[in-house]
Amino acid sequence: MAKVQTFSDKLKSKKTDTRIPVKIIKGFSSEIGSTRFLEKVVKVDDLNQLSNIDIN
């Protein structure tokens, strides 16, 4: 049997995401006094949108 789909066909069919992945790290004090960190990866259209992102 002949191969129906080539590797270049696979690459053509994938969508490219134009949004930029950014890791946001927020530090806060826990109840016992130690520092805890909360991490989240968010995709944004423009880096100017970073000031509007709220991570909780």
Secondary structure as GFF3:
##gff-version 3
##sequence-region A 1 56
A	DSSP	alpha_helix	7	13	.	.	.	ID=ss1
A	DSSP	beta_strand	20	29	.	.	.	ID=ss2
A	DSSP	beta_strand	35	44	.	.	.	ID=ss3
A	DSSP	three_ten_helix	47	52	.	.	.	ID=ss4
###
